[in-house]
Amino acid sequence: MRHIRVPLLFAFRYLFSKKSVNAINIISLISVVGVFVSTAALVIVLSFYNGMESFILSMYSTFTPELRIEPTKGKVFSTDTPEFKKIAADQRIKSYCEVLEDKILLQYDNQQFIGQLKGMDPEGLSKQGTENILHTGKYTLQKDTTYYALIGAQVQANLKVPISGIYNTIELFSPRKGTSAHNVNPLDDFNSRKISLSGVLTYQPEFDNLVIVPLAFARDLLGETDKITAVEIFLSDSLYSNVVQHEIQQTLGTDFSVKNREEQNPTLYKTIKSEKWIVFFILTFIGIIAIFNIVGSLTMLVIDKKDDMKVLQSLGAEQSMIARIFFIEGILISLIGGVVGIIVGYLFCKLQEAYGFVRTGETDGSLIDVYPVDIRSEDFVLVFVTVATLSLIVSYFSSKLSVREIGNT
């Protein structure tokens, strides 16, 4: 215990006492400030990035089902089986919606566009998360016996179709099944149906080319009488997502794939996670440069305390003890800067969370006006461990060089 207590006492004494050369105090302060700034920046940027990540995923999750059942082979399947009836009756499921999807050709006033048709039960649609997904118009798929369509922003931009008025009917084309190669008129190879628009979906990549219609209309257009392409499931409590996914997968077997939100859009989730790590490593590299100020601080301290070290050596102190003094000195510098940086970063994030003084500068009506913040405890642990590890490495080599310098004089 003595071999740690004595070096710790000297390290504390050297850190907080006034040095004979004022420049050493300034260099030590710069080292602490450097670690403090880099640590606070890591905490703040990661928390801000977490906020943006949560915001993006929340928008994506508004219309994306928590679970989606798809066939592992083929494109369509039938749900007229005991297994699917059992799944539909599960009390944990808030919305069980059968969907029929396919590529189609849309036309309006000689303008054409290739879109993604999505037929679904109007009642099932109303049970899903409908907030913040409609840009303009009404959230309606069927009124009495009249069918309506919701289209993506890119579809409307390309077709230049108005939402209101009597001239908002688009025509949809889909290849007809079992057509003959000898048809004289090419249009005979396509099913054609017309439908009026009720609304435009908000500006999101997953909505851009989407055309949502009632399931009955989609069956008629695509020529599918009883089969579907997927079942979308929203749960009453998302905490049971993994449990329900596993149970459904066991019930259906290997003929079907049950995907959660991350598995439905792996590119989005991988991109978000990789971007966060890229930001972390860039800021960590900047922090490494700041932590290397400890080398200069310890070197100057060795020069200032060289006579004290000679006295300690004459009293029987080994070089390992002298090395521990400067090693602990470097650790103290980095720990003080790191802990203060984490505290200041946390307070800054809490103030942003409460008052939102850092704004995006977007105009009124934008999706986000204040930068969101998501404070996660694992990020604080990650930052502290990173700073502590780098400080240990830098302090160790600095103390070895310092002792070598004393030994050469």
Phi, psi and chi 1 to 4 in degrees:
 res  aa     phi    psi   chi1   chi2   chi3   chi4
   1 MET       -  -33.7 -170.2   67.5 -178.6      -
   2 ARG   -65.0  -33.0 -179.7  173.4  172.2  -86.9
   3 HIS   -71.9  -11.3   70.3  -79.4      -      -
   4 ILE  -102.4  -39.7  -63.6  178.0      -      -
   5 ARG   -64.3  -42.0 -172.9  168.6   60.7 -112.7
   6 VAL   -66.7  -49.9  173.0      -      -      -
   7 PRO   -60.3  -35.5  -25.4   35.2      -      -
   8 LEU   -65.2  -40.0 -177.1   62.2      -      -
   9 LEU   -62.6  -46.5  178.0   64.9      -      -
  10 PHE   -62.7  -41.6  -86.4   93.3      -      -
  11 ALA   -62.6  -44.2      -      -      -      -
  12 PHE   -62.8  -42.0  -95.7  104.9      -      -
  13 ARG   -62.4  -46.1  175.4   69.7  177.5  172.8
  14 TYR   -69.8  -30.7  -72.0  161.3      -      -
  15 LEU   -73.0  -40.6 -179.7   61.4      -      -
  16 PHE  -103.7   -9.6  -64.0  105.8      -      -
  17 SER   -84.2  159.7   64.3      -      -      -
  18 LYS   -77.6  129.0 -176.5  174.7  177.2   61.8
  19 LYS   -83.8  160.0  -75.5   75.5  174.3  177.4
  20 SER   -69.7  -29.0   58.8      -      -      -
  21 VAL  -107.9  118.9 -179.2      -      -      -
  22 ASN   -62.3  -27.5 -167.8   47.9      -      -
  23 ALA   -61.8  -29.9      -      -      -      -
  24 ILE   -66.7  -39.7  -58.7  175.7      -      -
  25 ASN   -60.8  -41.3  -64.6   78.5      -      -
  26 ILE   -66.1  -43.3  -63.3  174.5      -      -
  27 ILE   -64.9  -40.4  -66.8  174.4      -      -
  28 SER   -63.3  -41.8  -62.0      -      -      -
  29 LEU   -64.2  -39.9 -179.5   60.8      -      -
  30 ILE   -62.5  -39.0  -69.2  174.4      -      -
  31 SER   -63.0  -44.6  -60.0      -      -      -
  32 VAL   -63.8  -45.0  173.3      -      -      -
  33 VAL   -64.2  -39.2  171.0      -      -      -
  34 GLY   -61.2  -45.7      -      -      -      -
  35 VAL   -66.6  -39.7  177.1      -      -      -
  36 PHE   -60.9  -47.5  152.5   70.2      -      -
  37 VAL   -65.7  -45.6  171.0      -      -      -
  38 SER   -65.3  -38.3   59.3      -      -      -
  39 THR   -68.0  -45.6  -55.2      -      -      -
  40 ALA   -61.9  -39.3      -      -      -      -
  41 ALA   -63.4  -41.1      -      -      -      -
  42 LEU   -60.5  -47.0  -94.3  173.3      -      -
  43 VAL   -62.9  -46.1  170.1      -      -      -
  44 ILE   -67.6  -47.7  -66.8  170.4      -      -
  45 VAL   -65.1  -42.1  171.1      -      -      -
  46 LEU   -63.5  -40.3  -71.6  178.7      -      -
  47 SER   -67.5  -39.9  -62.6      -      -      -
  48 PHE   -66.1  -39.8  -88.7   63.3      -      -
  49 TYR   -67.1  -37.9 -167.6   89.1      -      -
  50 ASN   -60.6  -39.1  -69.9  -22.6      -      -
  51 GLY   -63.2  -44.3      -      -      -      -
  52 MET   -66.6  -37.8  -69.4  -60.1  -61.3      -
  53 GLU   -61.9  -45.9  174.2 -171.7  -28.6      -
  54 SER   -64.0  -38.0  -60.7      -      -      -
  55 PHE   -64.9  -45.4  173.6   74.3      -      -
  56 ILE   -63.8  -45.2  -66.9  170.9      -      -
  57 LEU   -69.6  -31.4  -67.0 -179.3      -      -
  58 SER   -66.9  -38.5   67.2      -      -      -
  59 MET   -67.0  -41.1  -67.7 -174.2   62.6      -
  60 TYR   -65.0  -36.4  166.4   72.3      -      -
  61 SER   -78.8  -11.8  -59.4      -      -      -
  62 THR   -59.0  -42.9  -61.1      -      -      -
  63 PHE  -112.8   -9.4 -165.1   66.1      -      -
  64 THR   -86.3  126.9  -57.9      -      -      -
  65 PRO   -67.4  152.2   26.5  -35.5      -      -
  66 GLU   -68.0  -31.9  -73.7  160.3  -51.8      -
  67 LEU  -136.7  144.3  -61.6  174.8      -      -
  68 ARG  -137.4  126.6 -179.7 -179.7  168.6   95.0
  69 ILE  -100.4  124.2  -55.7  173.4      -      -
  70 GLU  -132.2  152.3  -62.3  175.3  -11.2      -
  71 PRO   -74.3  143.4   27.6  -34.2      -      -
  72 THR   -77.3  -24.7   52.6      -      -      -
  73 LYS  -128.8  140.0  -65.4 -179.5 -179.6  179.8
  74 GLY    82.3 -175.6      -      -      -      -
  75 LYS  -114.2  -34.4 -169.6  174.2 -177.7  179.9
  76 VAL  -123.8  161.2  -65.9      -      -      -
  77 PHE  -155.6  168.1   61.9   96.0      -      -
  78 SER  -106.3  142.2  173.9      -      -      -
  79 THR  -104.0   10.9   56.3      -      -      -
  80 ASP   -82.7   61.3 -171.1   17.8      -      -
  81 THR  -136.4  157.2   63.3      -      -      -
  82 PRO   -59.2  -34.5  -22.9   33.2      -      -
  83 GLU   -62.0  -46.8  -70.1   80.5   10.0      -
  84 PHE   -71.2  -32.6  -81.2   99.0      -      -
  85 LYS   -66.6  -35.2  -68.4  177.9 -179.3  178.2
  86 LYS   -66.1  -42.0  176.1 -175.8  175.8 -178.1
  87 ILE   -64.3  -43.8  -65.6  169.7      -      -
  88 ALA   -63.5  -27.2      -      -      -      -
  89 ALA   -87.1   -2.1      -      -      -      -
  90 ASP   -63.5  126.2 -164.4  -39.1      -      -
  91 GLN   -68.6  -18.7  -64.0  -61.6  -43.5      -
  92 ARG   -79.5  -10.9  -66.1  169.6  -65.6 -177.7
  93 ILE   -92.7  122.6  -64.7  177.2      -      -
  94 LYS   -83.2  -37.6  180.0  177.1   68.8  173.9
  95 SER  -140.6  122.2  171.9      -      -      -
  96 TYR  -115.5  107.6  173.5   94.3      -      -
  97 CYS  -127.0  122.0 -174.0      -      -      -
  98 GLU   -86.5  134.4  -61.3  178.3   -5.0      -
  99 VAL  -128.1  150.8  -60.6      -      -      -
 100 LEU  -127.7  119.6 -178.9   60.9      -      -
 101 GLU  -126.2  149.5  -63.2  174.4  -55.3      -
 102 ASP  -173.4  161.7 -153.9  -11.6      -      -
 103 LYS   -75.5  139.9  -67.7  -73.5 -175.7 -178.5
 104 ILE  -140.5  165.3   56.0  165.3      -      -
 105 LEU  -104.7  129.1  174.1   66.9      -      -
 106 LEU  -110.0  146.9  -58.9  100.0      -      -
 107 GLN  -143.1  138.2 -179.9  172.6  -67.2      -
 108 TYR  -151.3  118.6  175.3   80.4      -      -
 109 ASP    51.8   50.6 -166.5   22.5      -      -
 110 ASN    69.1    5.2  -64.2  -37.4      -      -
 111 GLN   -96.9  136.0  -56.9  -72.0  -25.8      -
 112 GLN  -126.4  153.4  -65.6 -177.3  -22.5      -
 113 PHE  -158.2  140.4 -176.5   76.1      -      -
 114 ILE   -90.1  119.1  -58.2  -65.2      -      -
 115 GLY  -125.2  175.8      -      -      -      -
 116 GLN  -107.5  111.5  177.9   73.5   15.9      -
 117 LEU   -80.6  135.6 -177.6   74.5      -      -
 118 LYS  -132.8  105.6 -177.5  172.9 -175.3  177.0
 119 GLY   -93.8  131.2      -      -      -      -
 120 MET  -150.2  159.8   55.1 -164.7  -50.1      -
 121 ASP   -67.5  125.2 -174.8   -0.7      -      -
 122 PRO   -56.5  -36.6  -26.2   35.0      -      -
 123 GLU   -69.0  -38.6  -67.8 -175.2    3.3      -
 124 GLY   -64.7  -35.1      -      -      -      -
 125 LEU   -64.9  -38.5 -178.8   64.8      -      -
 126 SER   -68.6  -20.4   63.6      -      -      -
 127 LYS   -83.9  -14.0  -65.1  179.4 -177.5  178.3
 128 GLN   -84.6  174.3  -60.7 -178.7    5.0      -
 129 GLY   -72.4  104.2      -      -      -      -
 130 THR  -102.2   -4.6   60.1      -      -      -
 131 GLU   -71.1  141.4   61.8  -84.9    7.5      -
 132 ASN    63.8   20.1  -58.3  -36.7      -      -
 133 ILE  -109.9   -6.7   74.2  164.2      -      -
 134 LEU  -105.7  122.7 -166.0   65.2      -      -
 135 HIS   -82.6  -44.4  175.2   64.3      -      -
 136 THR  -156.2  160.6 -175.6      -      -      -
 137 GLY    93.8 -157.2      -      -      -      -
 138 LYS  -119.5  149.2  -62.9  179.3  179.3  179.1
 139 TYR   -88.9   74.1 -162.1   78.0      -      -
 140 THR  -134.7  134.1  -56.1      -      -      -
 141 LEU  -111.0  -25.4  -74.0 -174.8      -      -
 142 GLN  -152.5  134.7 -175.6  173.9   -6.4      -
 143 LYS  -133.5  112.1 -171.8  174.3 -177.6 -178.5
 144 ASP    60.3 -117.5  -62.9  -31.9      -      -
 145 THR  -105.5    8.1   57.9      -      -      -
 146 THR   -97.2  131.8  -54.9      -      -      -
 147 TYR   -94.5  146.5  -64.3  142.6      -      -
 148 TYR  -132.4  162.4  -65.6   93.3      -      -
 149 ALA  -125.6  145.1      -      -      -      -
 150 LEU  -105.7  131.1  -63.9  169.7      -      -
 151 ILE  -121.5  156.6   61.1  173.5      -      -
 152 GLY   -76.1  162.6      -      -      -      -
 153 ALA   -62.9  -37.4      -      -      -      -
 154 GLN   -68.0  -34.3 -170.8  176.3   -3.9      -
 155 VAL   -62.8  -47.1  176.9      -      -      -
 156 GLN   -65.4  -39.3 -172.2 -162.0   25.3      -
 157 ALA   -64.1  -36.2      -      -      -      -
 158 ASN   -80.6  -37.6  -78.1  -89.2      -      -
 159 LEU   -84.5  -20.7  -64.0 -179.0      -      -
 160 LYS    55.7   45.2  -61.1  179.3  175.7   61.0
 161 VAL   -97.0  133.9   54.9      -      -      -
 162 PRO   -76.5  154.3   27.7  -34.4      -      -
 163 ILE   -87.9  -42.4  -65.1  -58.7      -      -
 164 SER   -95.7  164.3   58.9      -      -      -
 165 GLY    97.6 -178.8      -      -      -      -
 166 ILE   -92.9   -9.7   59.3  175.0      -      -
 167 TYR  -104.8   53.5  -58.7  106.1      -      -
 168 ASN  -126.1   32.4   68.8  -19.3      -      -
 169 THR   -98.4  126.8  -59.9      -      -      -
 170 ILE  -108.0  159.1   60.2  174.9      -      -
 171 GLU  -112.5  135.6 -168.5  167.7    8.9      -
 172 LEU  -115.9  138.1  -71.7   67.4      -      -
 173 PHE  -123.4  138.0  -63.0   89.4      -      -
 174 SER  -140.9  139.6  174.5      -      -      -
 175 PRO   -56.9  133.6  -22.8   33.2      -      -
 176 ARG   -82.7  136.2 -176.6  174.5  -62.7  168.2
 177 LYS   -73.7  141.5  -67.2 -176.3  178.0 -179.5
 178 GLY    70.0   29.5      -      -      -      -
 179 THR   -75.9  156.2   56.5      -      -      -
 180 SER   -91.4  142.4  172.6      -      -      -
 181 ALA   -74.6   -7.5      -      -      -      -
 182 HIS  -102.2   12.1  -56.7  -69.9      -      -
 183 ASN   -64.5  132.2  -75.0  -19.1      -      -
 184 VAL   -74.6  -42.5  177.3      -      -      -
 185 ASN   -93.5  116.9 -173.4   -2.7      -      -
 186 PRO   -59.6  -26.9  -22.3   32.7      -      -
 187 LEU   -67.4  -19.6  -69.1  178.7      -      -
 188 ASP   -68.6  -15.1  -68.9  -21.5      -      -
 189 ASP   -85.1   -0.2  -65.4  -25.3      -      -
 190 PHE  -126.1  143.7  -69.2   86.8      -      -
 191 ASN   -84.1  137.9  -73.2  -31.3      -      -
 192 SER  -129.5  129.0  173.8      -      -      -
 193 ARG  -139.1  152.1  -60.3  -68.9 -175.5  -88.0
 194 LYS  -113.7  148.4  -68.0 -176.6  178.9 -178.7
 195 ILE  -153.1  144.2 -169.2  169.6      -      -
 196 SER   -87.9  156.5  -61.7      -      -      -
 197 LEU   -95.7  146.5  -55.4 -176.6      -      -
 198 SER  -116.8  -23.4   60.9      -      -      -
 199 GLY  -170.3  165.8      -      -      -      -
 200 VAL  -116.1  130.7  177.1      -      -      -
 201 LEU   -72.6  158.2  -59.6  169.7      -      -
 202 THR   -66.1  165.2 -170.7      -      -      -
 203 TYR   -77.2   97.3  -62.2   95.0      -      -
 204 GLN  -142.5  143.7  -70.2 -170.4   41.8      -
 205 PRO   -55.0  -37.3  -26.8   34.5      -      -
 206 GLU   -72.4  -16.0   61.4  175.5  -39.8      -
 207 PHE  -100.4  -14.9  -64.7  158.0      -      -
 208 ASP   -53.2  -47.8  -79.2  -12.2      -      -
 209 ASN  -106.2   19.4   67.5  -22.4      -      -
 210 LEU   -88.8  141.2 -165.9   60.7      -      -
 211 VAL  -129.5  109.3  179.7      -      -      -
 212 ILE   -96.9  126.4  -56.4  176.7      -      -
 213 VAL  -135.2  164.9  -62.3      -      -      -
 214 PRO   -61.5  149.7  -23.1   33.5      -      -
 215 LEU   -60.8  -37.9 -179.4   58.6      -      -
 216 ALA   -63.8  -39.3      -      -      -      -
 217 PHE   -65.9  -41.7  179.7   88.2      -      -
 218 ALA   -65.0  -40.2      -      -      -      -
 219 ARG   -60.8  -43.0  -71.2 -170.4 -173.4  -81.3
 220 ASP   -64.5  -43.1 -176.2   38.0      -      -
 221 LEU   -69.5  -42.8  175.7   64.2      -      -
 222 LEU   -88.6   -9.4  -59.7  176.9      -      -
 223 GLY    74.7   27.1      -      -      -      -
 224 GLU  -106.5  113.9  -73.4  -70.4   -7.9      -
 225 THR   -83.6  -34.4   56.8      -      -      -
 226 ASP  -140.5   -5.1   58.5  -10.8      -      -
 227 LYS  -102.0  160.6  -66.7 -175.4  177.0 -179.2
 228 ILE  -134.3  173.4   59.0  171.5      -      -
 229 THR  -103.3  -21.7   53.6      -      -      -
 230 ALA  -164.5  162.2      -      -      -      -
 231 VAL  -121.0  125.4  173.2      -      -      -
 232 GLU  -105.0  132.8  -64.5 -175.4  -15.0      -
 233 ILE  -124.9  126.2  -65.5  174.4      -      -
 234 PHE  -109.3  135.3  -78.1   81.2      -      -
 235 LEU   -99.1  154.7  -58.7  175.8      -      -
 236 SER   -68.7  -32.5  -59.4      -      -      -
 237 ASP  -136.6  114.5 -169.2  -16.0      -      -
 238 SER   -66.6  -14.7   58.9      -      -      -
 239 LEU   -64.5  -23.4  -66.4  176.3      -      -
 240 TYR   -92.2   12.0  -64.4  103.3      -      -
 241 SER   -57.9  -49.2  177.0      -      -      -
 242 ASN   -66.0  -38.5  -68.9  -26.1      -      -
 243 VAL   -66.2  -48.3  176.3      -      -      -
 244 VAL   -65.1  -39.0  175.8      -      -      -
 245 GLN   -59.3  -45.4  178.9 -173.4   13.8      -
 246 HIS   -65.0  -41.8 -179.9   68.1      -      -
 247 GLU   -66.1  -43.0  -69.3  179.0    2.9      -
 248 ILE   -64.7  -40.7  -66.5  176.3      -      -
 249 GLN   -62.0  -40.0 -172.5   66.3   73.0      -
 250 GLN   -66.9  -36.7  -77.7 -170.0  -36.2      -
 251 THR   -68.2  -40.8  -59.8      -      -      -
 252 LEU   -87.5  -24.9  -63.6  177.8      -      -
 253 GLY    80.8 -162.8      -      -      -      -
 254 THR   -80.9   -5.9   57.4      -      -      -
 255 ASP   -75.1  -13.6  -68.4  -24.5      -      -
 256 PHE  -131.8  154.5  -65.4   89.6      -      -
 257 SER  -117.3  125.1  173.5      -      -      -
 258 VAL  -104.9  112.3 -176.2      -      -      -
 259 LYS  -109.5  137.3  -61.6  179.6  179.3  179.5
 260 ASN   -85.9 -176.4   56.5   29.8      -      -
 261 ARG   -63.3  -39.2  -78.6  175.8  174.3  156.3
 262 GLU   -66.6  -37.5 -176.1  172.5   -8.9      -
 263 GLU   -74.7  -24.2  -68.4  167.0  -21.8      -
 264 GLN   -73.1  -31.4  -68.3  173.0   49.9      -
 265 ASN  -136.8   70.2 -163.2  -20.7      -      -
 266 PRO   -64.1  -30.9   23.5  -33.1      -      -
 267 THR   -62.8  -45.0  -57.5      -      -      -
 268 LEU   -60.6  -48.6  174.5   64.1      -      -
 269 TYR   -67.2  -40.4  -79.0   83.9      -      -
 270 LYS   -65.4  -39.2  -72.7  179.3 -178.9  178.0
 271 THR   -63.8  -44.7  -59.8      -      -      -
 272 ILE   -63.3  -44.2  -70.5  175.7      -      -
 273 LYS   -67.3  -42.2  -70.3  179.3 -179.4  179.4
 274 SER   -66.2  -38.0   61.2      -      -      -
 275 GLU   -63.9  -38.7  -74.3  178.9   -9.6      -
 276 LYS   -63.6  -42.9  178.8  177.1  179.4  177.9
 277 TRP   -68.2  -34.7  -76.9  110.7      -      -
 278 ILE   -62.4  -46.3  -70.0  171.7      -      -
 279 VAL   -60.8  -42.4  170.6      -      -      -
 280 PHE   -61.5  -45.7  172.5   76.7      -      -
 281 PHE   -69.4  -33.8  -76.8  120.7      -      -
 282 ILE   -64.3  -47.1  -69.4  174.3      -      -
 283 LEU   -68.2  -32.8  -69.2  177.1      -      -
 284 THR   -65.9  -38.2  -59.9      -      -      -
 285 PHE   -62.7  -41.1 -178.1   75.6      -      -
 286 ILE   -62.9  -39.1  -63.1  173.7      -      -
 287 GLY   -64.5  -34.7      -      -      -      -
 288 ILE   -60.8  -42.5  -68.5  173.5      -      -
 289 ILE   -61.4  -41.1  -62.3  174.7      -      -
 290 ALA   -67.1  -41.0      -      -      -      -
 291 ILE   -66.9  -27.7  -69.5  174.4      -      -
 292 PHE   -67.5  -10.7  -96.6   98.9      -      -
 293 ASN   -63.4  -21.0  -73.6  -34.8      -      -
 294 ILE   -61.6  -34.4  -64.0  174.2      -      -
 295 VAL   -58.8  -48.8  177.8      -      -      -
 296 GLY   -64.6  -39.6      -      -      -      -
 297 SER   -63.9  -44.6  178.5      -      -      -
 298 LEU   -68.8  -37.1  -67.3 -178.5      -      -
 299 THR   -61.9  -45.1  -59.0      -      -      -
 300 MET   -65.5  -36.5  -66.8  -64.5  -67.5      -
 301 LEU   -66.5  -39.0 -176.4   62.3      -      -
 302 VAL   -60.4  -43.8  167.4      -      -      -
 303 ILE   -61.7  -40.4  -64.3  173.6      -      -
 304 ASP   -71.0  -35.2 -177.0   61.4      -      -
 305 LYS  -105.4   22.1  -57.6  -60.9 -178.9 -178.6
 306 LYS   -62.1  -39.9 -172.5  177.4  -65.1 -175.7
 307 ASP   -65.1  -39.1  -67.4  -22.2      -      -
 308 ASP   -61.9  -38.5  -68.6   -3.4      -      -
 309 MET   -67.5  -36.1  -63.0  -57.0  103.4      -
 310 LYS   -63.6  -38.8  -68.8  -65.6 -175.4 -178.9
 311 VAL   -65.8  -43.6  172.2      -      -      -
 312 LEU   -60.9  -39.4  -76.2  175.5      -      -
 313 GLN   -66.1  -38.3  -75.5 -178.9  -34.4      -
 314 SER   -68.1  -25.0   64.4      -      -      -
 315 LEU   -85.9    1.4  -67.6  174.9      -      -
 316 GLY   105.8    5.3      -      -      -      -
 317 ALA   -71.0  133.8      -      -      -      -
 318 GLU   -82.9  163.1  -60.9  177.6   -7.6      -
 319 GLN   -62.8  -30.0  -76.2 -166.1  -12.9      -
 320 SER   -63.7  -35.7   58.8      -      -      -
 321 MET   -68.7  -41.9  175.8  177.9  -74.0      -
 322 ILE   -63.4  -39.1  -63.8  173.8      -      -
 323 ALA   -63.7  -37.9      -      -      -      -
 324 ARG   -66.3  -32.5  -78.8 -164.2  -66.1  -88.7
 325 ILE   -59.5  -50.1  -67.3  174.3      -      -
 326 PHE   -75.7  -27.6  -65.3  105.9      -      -
 327 PHE   -64.8  -47.1  173.3   71.5      -      -
 328 ILE   -65.8  -35.3  -65.1  173.8      -      -
 329 GLU   -58.3  -46.7  179.3   84.6    8.1      -
 330 GLY   -64.4  -39.3      -      -      -      -
 331 ILE   -63.4  -42.0  -65.7  -61.8      -      -
 332 LEU   -62.8  -42.2  -70.4  175.8      -      -
 333 ILE   -59.5  -47.1  -69.2  173.9      -      -
 334 SER   -71.7  -38.9   60.0      -      -      -
 335 LEU   -65.7  -41.8  -75.0 -178.7      -      -
 336 ILE   -61.0  -49.0  -68.2  172.6      -      -
 337 GLY   -63.1  -40.3      -      -      -      -
 338 GLY   -67.3  -47.2      -      -      -      -
 339 VAL   -64.7  -45.4  170.8      -      -      -
 340 VAL   -62.1  -39.6  173.8      -      -      -
 341 GLY   -62.9  -42.2      -      -      -      -
 342 ILE   -64.8  -42.3  -70.7  175.2      -      -
 343 ILE   -63.5  -47.4  -66.1  173.1      -      -
 344 VAL   -64.7  -41.4  171.1      -      -      -
 345 GLY   -61.2  -41.4      -      -      -      -
 346 TYR   -64.6  -45.0  173.5   78.0      -      -
 347 LEU   -63.3  -39.8  -66.6  176.1      -      -
 348 PHE   -61.7  -43.4 -176.4   89.6      -      -
 349 CYS   -66.6  -38.6  -67.8      -      -      -
 350 LYS   -66.2  -38.2  -67.4  -61.6  -70.5 -173.8
 351 LEU   -66.2  -40.0  -70.2  172.8      -      -
 352 GLN   -64.4  -38.5  170.4   66.2   13.6      -
 353 GLU   -65.8  -35.9 -163.5  175.6   55.9      -
 354 ALA   -85.0  -40.5      -      -      -      -
 355 TYR  -113.9  -19.7  -58.1  104.4      -      -
 356 GLY    58.7   46.6      -      -      -      -
 357 PHE   -78.6  -16.8   49.6   83.9      -      -
 358 VAL   -94.6  113.4 -179.7      -      -      -
 359 ARG  -115.2  160.1  -62.7 -176.6  175.3  -89.5
 360 THR   -79.3  -20.2   61.8      -      -      -
 361 GLY    80.5   12.1      -      -      -      -
 362 GLU   -76.1  160.4  -61.9  -69.6  -22.4      -
 363 THR   -78.7  171.2   56.9      -      -      -
 364 ASP   -62.1  143.5  -66.2  -23.0      -      -
 365 GLY    90.1   -3.6      -      -      -      -
 366 SER   -74.6  162.8   60.4      -      -      -
 367 LEU   -69.8  -27.5  -66.9  174.4      -      -
 368 ILE  -144.0  129.8 -180.0  171.4      -      -
 369 ASP  -111.3  -35.7  179.2   41.4      -      -
 370 VAL  -112.3  135.0  176.1      -      -      -
 371 TYR   -60.9  121.9  -85.4  108.7      -      -
 372 PRO   -74.3  152.3   27.7  -32.9      -      -
 373 VAL  -128.0  135.8  176.5      -      -      -
 374 ASP  -130.7  102.5 -174.9    4.0      -      -
 375 ILE   -85.3  119.6  -57.7  173.2      -      -
 376 ARG  -120.5  130.6  -59.3  177.5 -175.6  175.6
 377 SER   -63.2  -32.7   57.1      -      -      -
 378 GLU   -65.3  -28.0   58.0  -94.3   25.4      -
 379 ASP   -68.7  -38.0  -73.1  -22.1      -      -
 380 PHE   -65.8  -41.1  -70.8   82.7      -      -
 381 VAL   -63.4  -43.8  174.6      -      -      -
 382 LEU   -61.3  -44.6  176.3   63.7      -      -
 383 VAL   -64.2  -45.4  170.6      -      -      -
 384 PHE   -63.4  -45.2 -179.4   80.1      -      -
 385 VAL   -63.4  -40.0  170.4      -      -      -
 386 THR   -63.3  -48.8  -59.2      -      -      -
 387 VAL   -63.3  -43.7  172.3      -      -      -
 388 ALA   -64.4  -41.6      -      -      -      -
 389 THR   -64.5  -47.5  -58.1      -      -      -
 390 LEU   -62.0  -39.2  -66.9  174.2      -      -
 391 SER   -66.7  -39.3  -58.1      -      -      -
 392 LEU   -61.2  -44.8  -76.7  170.2      -      -
 393 ILE   -64.8  -49.2  -64.2  172.4      -      -
 394 VAL   -64.6  -43.5  172.1      -      -      -
 395 SER   -65.3  -36.6  -61.0      -      -      -
 396 TYR   -63.5  -51.0  175.0   78.5      -      -
 397 PHE   -68.3  -33.8  -73.8  105.4      -      -
 398 SER   -66.0  -41.3  -63.5      -      -      -
 399 SER   -66.4  -37.4   62.2      -      -      -
 400 LYS   -63.7  -42.6  -68.3  -63.8 -177.8 -178.8
 401 LEU   -66.8  -35.7  -67.8  173.8      -      -
 402 SER   -66.8  -42.9  -59.4      -      -      -
 403 VAL   -66.0  -37.6  170.3      -      -      -
 404 ARG   -62.6  -36.8 -174.9 -179.7  -60.0  174.2
 405 GLU   -65.8  -39.9  178.6   66.7   23.8      -
 406 ILE   -67.2  -40.7  -66.0  173.2      -      -
 407 GLY   -65.1  -25.2      -      -      -      -
 408 ASN   -84.9   -5.0  -66.4  -27.4      -      -
 409 THR  -107.4      -   57.7      -      -      -
